[in-house]
């Protein structure tokens, strides 16, 4: 039985086992050949039908999350689909995310030039107003390569550095230490370290965090406690054991 008798395509470059050809003479045109493995045949994309799940617009009846119809539970129908990957069919209830306060919401959603500029520098704004710094053993070898998707690789654990409540006498405050400083001085320090950021936006975001961030009062209370202990006998501030739990 030959490939031609099976109605399969032939490749004149590959003879059947046991058929010898001379290297000095071209093979006859009708020489039987062996098929290439399917995985080595050239891919004709036009012959591959696309896999289309349709629009992802089917709402979960319990939480409202959007799904494809093909994701519905096997015990539900297309007329009344139910889903288990989002909320376990209503068994898990999460509070809805509140919209961010102003001016952050306007900067995230607005079309004004200052809003667009903010979004292009959003990572720097985030670092300028952070409470802690990132601690990790980062592999920089992969970060400088060109081509392919961006890669951020680290070894071991990733954690956040939280410094002392007050900076050393010869150091300027940074990160969370700035939130217990005078607001005008804190803004000046942040602006000096980030001269390319818009002063009005940086100041407005700092005021927003002072008003809405739940961690700011904790740091301010810790500072008040430290000052109270410092005024008592035999309780210098350096010996105070202050711990904040988040």
Rosetta blueprint (number, residue, H / E / L):
1 X L
2 X L
3 X L
4 X L
5 X L
6 X L
7 X L
8 X L
9 X L
10 X L
11 X L
12 X L
13 X L
14 X L
15 X E
16 X L
17 X L
18 X L
19 X L
20 X L
21 X L
22 X L
23 X L
24 X L
25 X L
26 X L
27 X L
28 X L
29 X L
30 X L
31 X L
32 X L
33 X E
34 X L
35 X L
36 X L
37 X L
38 X H
39 X H
40 X H
41 X L
42 X L
43 X L
44 X L
45 X H
46 X H
47 X H
48 X L
49 X L
50 X L
51 X L
52 X L
53 X L
54 X L
55 X L
56 X L
57 X L
58 X E
59 X E
60 X L
61 X L
62 X L
63 X L
64 X L
65 X L
66 X E
67 X E
68 X L
69 X H
70 X H
71 X H
72 X L
73 X L
74 X L
75 X L
76 X L
77 X L
78 X L
79 X L
80 X L
81 X L
82 X L
83 X L
84 X L
85 X L
86 X L
87 X L
88 X L
89 X L
90 X L
91 X L
92 X L
93 X L
94 X L
95 X L
96 X L
97 X L
98 X L
99 X L
100 X L
101 X L
102 X L
103 X L
104 X H
105 X H
106 X H
107 X H
108 X H
109 X H
110 X L
111 X L
112 X L
113 X H
114 X H
115 X H
116 X H
117 X H
118 X H
119 X H
120 X H
121 X L
122 X H
123 X H
124 X H
125 X H
126 X H
127 X H
128 X H
129 X L
130 X L
131 X L
132 X L
133 X E
134 X E
135 X E
136 X E
137 X E
138 X E
139 X E
140 X L
141 X L
142 X L
143 X L
144 X L
145 X L
146 X L
147 X L
148 X L
149 X L
150 X L
151 X L
152 X L
153 X E
154 X E
155 X E
156 X E
157 X E
158 X E
159 X E
160 X E
161 X E
162 X L
163 X L
164 X L
165 X L
166 X L
167 X L
168 X L
169 X L
170 X L
171 X L
172 X L
173 X L
174 X L
175 X H
176 X H
177 X H
178 X H
179 X H
180 X H
181 X L
182 X L
183 X H
184 X H
185 X H
186 X H
187 X H
188 X H
189 X H
190 X H
191 X H
192 X H
193 X H
194 X L
195 X L
196 X L
197 X L
198 X L
199 X H
200 X H
201 X H
202 X H
203 X H
204 X H
205 X H
206 X H
207 X H
208 X H
209 X H
210 X H
211 X H
212 X H
213 X L
214 X H
215 X H
216 X H
217 X H
218 X H
219 X H
220 X H
221 X H
222 X H
223 X H
224 X H
225 X H
226 X H
227 X H
228 X H
229 X H
230 X H
231 X H
232 X L
233 X L
234 X L
235 X L
236 X L
237 X H
238 X H
239 X H
240 X L
241 X L
242 X L
243 X L
244 X L
245 X L
246 X L
